Amino acid sequence: MTLEQGNMKIAVIGGGPAGLMAAEAAIAEGARVDLYDAMASVGRKFLLAGKGGLNLTHSEPAGKFLARYGARQAQIQPLLTGFGPEALREWARELGVETFIGTSGRVFPSDLKSAPLLRAWLRRLRQHGMTIHARHRWCGWDENGALRFITPQGDRLVSADAVVLALGGGSWSRLGSDGAWVPLLAGRGVPIEPLRPANCGFDVDWSQHLRSRYAGHPVKPVVVSGTTLEGLEYRQQGEFIVTETGIEGGVIYAVSAWVRDEIVKTGAALLRLDLAPDRDVSRLIADLSRPRGSRSMASHLQRRVGISGVKAGLLRECVSKQDFADPALLGVAIKSLPVRLVAPRPLEEAISTAGGVAFEALDRGLMIRTLPGVFCAGEMLDWEAPTGGYLLTACFASGHAAGVGAATWLQSTRNSS
């Protein structure tokens, strides 16, 4: 092993949006930054997020935006104050990438792509002196406090005056977010909430018939609703996909935190589906009560209330034959079809994770109080948010806060020495 000495150097470990933003913020404060990543290139999850159009942030009012962070609103608020949605759009503009607001309020780059934005960003960071060390897997500290890395050339020790950890959560291990940092920090006594799947799908005990016939079929439009353990009602419109194991997709991700927590505490969660959001129940019952003559029930459903395909399959799956023959009961079922969810899909399949380093262990600059000079940012912190730009925004915001925090701490230690 060789030990490399740095002079007031910040080591950023993790090359996702949080790590790169931490590097940029620290450089802007006058620090020298070296960035280390276990993968062959940085920003891999960021690039994947842009495959269907990079949803950078959201344009909704600040209060509603902040509410998306649930129990961690108080901790996320100062981060967004320092670098929120408007600052993020201005940052992209400075990189030569204009943004626009879509019909849903989501904010995208003008070309919808993530690669041009990432290229421009890396070019600017390199011009400002950041050095990237790829294929460097962090594996903790040695007995003298040096950072330990495993590289293709062998083990390497690196000293740094401050460290920003931006190692992601526990999903998408093939892109580098594998949660391997958890035992490294837990071994140093850092309080860590268990990593849990967020923005995830759920298992349902489907019949073999429904699995074989409708797996992969989208259900839209649909409204999903339920009640939290605290008695609060939620309701969300969108679409989802039936899978062989259950359900997944946008509207399911939006309510996944409530559903997951209910399953953890009670063993299952009841979700209700409104399969005909544009019709009230009285109209449905009236239409279903009309004579169907020689037509089959499937034809009657399609002609009278527009229910066919996978929606009809879900009704057959969840409604008894006796209730199916009763227009009043069938109409109620169409508006409030109960589906029992029994388990979240594995962490590896989740879009993001909940849990991580507890905010209570950090100071205002996101430094771990018991590890002076070590800062945390991004998805490895204990927060979660739905998709729609909220995840990325908080990753950028926490990275910015950690980068500024590390540079400020370095300056204060230098001034006091």
Secondary structure, 3 states (H helix, E strand, C coil): CCEECCCCEEEEECCCHHHHHHHHHHHHCCCEEEEECCCCCCCHHHHHHCCCCCCCEECCCHHHHHHCCHHHHHHHHHHHHHCCHHHHHHHHHHCCCCEEECCCCEEEECCCCCHHHHHHHHHHHHHCCCEEECCCEEEEECCCCCEEEEECCEEEEECCCEEEECCCCCCCHHHCCCCCHHHHHHCCCCCEEEEEEECCCEECCCCHHHHHHHCCCEEEEEEEEEECCCCCEEEEEEEEEECCCEEECHHHHHCHHHHHHHHHHHCCEEEEEECCCCCCHHHHHHHHHCCCCCCCHHHHHHHHHCCCHHHHHHHHHHCCHHHHCCHHHHHHHHHCEEEEECEECCHHHCCEEEEEECHHHECCCCEECCCCCEEECHHHECCCCCCCCHHHHHHHHHHHHHHHHHHHHHHHHHHHC
